[in-house]
Amino acid sequence: MSSRVLPLLVCLFAGCIAACTNLDTLQPPIATVTAVRPVASKGLVPNFAIDLHLSNPNDQELALRGASYQLSLEGQPLVSGVASKLPALPAYGEADVTLTATPDVLGALGLAQKLMQQGDISTLRYRLEARLDLAALLPDLVIEKEGTLKAR
């Protein structure tokens, strides 16, 4: 082997080890659901906006490749969807993400029937399940949140 090739291979190997060590120390982003709100739609059933606040506790930017999510109201699956074109999370920084969802007609009908039986719709229980695909070699970030929506 040439005397020039061996130092090059040693440097490449050391760089790979350093990069892999850095990946082991990455922490997953912290996600907070800031709002689940109905938004205007063309039909009778409203669309929903799901607002997330993401914080990156790492010293390097994290790219988000995409997200998949499902929202249930009063235990009825209502919307699910996917999103791309999410912002990168800057090193030690924060970003806000809004996911827009269109209701499933059958889920909406089930919800309407349940609400008619229930009578009081001043507050609605929700459950959000979201999976954020981190472009880095990290496992997906899974978010499961529950709360209530208050009617205006």
N, C-alpha and C positions, 0 to 999 in steps of 0.2 A: 504494500500500500504506500502511496506517495506520502512524503513527509508533510505535504501541504493539506492533504485530505483528512488525515487523522485529527489535527486540531479543529478543523471545520466540523467534523462529526461530533467531537466532544462538545463544542459550543452549541450545536443544534440539540444534542441530548440534554445538556444542562438547561437550555431554554425551555424545552418541553417539560422537564421536571418542575421548573419554576412556574410555568403556566398552570400545570395540573395542581400544584400546591395552592395557588391562588384560588382556583375553582373550589377547592375543599373548604376554604374559609368564607365563601360567600354566604350571606344570610338572606333568607327570603324576604321580599318586601312585606311591609305591614299594610293591610288593607282595612279601610273603614267605610261602611255604607253610610253616606251622609244624607241620602234621600231616596225614596221610592215614590214617584209622583206620577199621577195621570197627566197626559199631555193631549192636545187636540188631535183628532183623527177625522177621517172622512166618513166613517160609519157611526153606528150607534155605540159601539164599544170603544172606550178610549185606548190609545197607545200608552205605554208607560216608559218613563225615563228612570234609569237606575244610576244614581250618582255615586261614584267611588272616589275616595281619597287614598292615594298610594304614597307610601314613604319608603325610600331606599336607604337602609342602614349601612350600605357598602361604600368603599372608597373608589368604586368604578361604576360607570353607567350600566344600567340593565335595559336591554331591549325587550319589548313585549311583542311577541309574534301575533298573538290573537287571544280571543276569549270565547268561551261558550258559557251559557247561563240558562237558568230556569227560575221563574218566579211563580209562586203559588199564593193565592189569596183564600183565606178561610179554608185551607186544606185542599183546595181545588187547583190543579195545575192550570195556570192561566197563559203564561207566555214562556217561550224559550227561543233562543237565537244564538247567533255567533257574531263576532265583531272582529274586524282587522283594523289596520291603520291606527293603532294605539300609540300614544306618545312613549318615547324612551324615558326611563326614570334616571335623572341625573345623579351622579355620585353624591351621597349625603343630601339628596334633594327629594322633592315631592312633586306629584302630578295629580290632576283631577281627570277622571275618565267618566264619560256618560255613555251608558249602553241604552240603546233604544230598542223596545220590544213591541211586537204586534201580537195581540191576543190570538189564541187558538179558539176557533168558533165553538167547538164542543166544550172546551174548558169554560168559556164565557157563559154558555148556556147552563152548565152545571152550577157555576157561581151564581147566576141570576136566580135559579131555582132555590138554591140554598138561602140567598138573601131574602127572597120572598117569604120563605118559611120562618126565617129568623126574625124579621120585622125591623129590628134596630140595626141600622147600618152607619151609625155615627163613627164607629171605629171598625177597622178591618185588620185581621191578623195577616201578616205576610211572612213568607220564607223565601230567601234568596240563596240559590246554590250557583256559584260561579267558579270557573276554572280558567286561570290566566296562564297562558303558555309563555314561559320565559325563554327567550332565544338562547340564553346561556345554557350551559350543561347543568341546569338545576331542575329538580322536579317541578311540575306544574304547581302553582299556588292555588290552593282550594279555599274558597271562602264560603262559609255557611252562616247566614245571619237571619235572625227572626226579629220581628217588631210589629208595631201597629201603625196603620195609616188613619188619620183623623179626617173625617169629611168636613168640608168647609161650608 
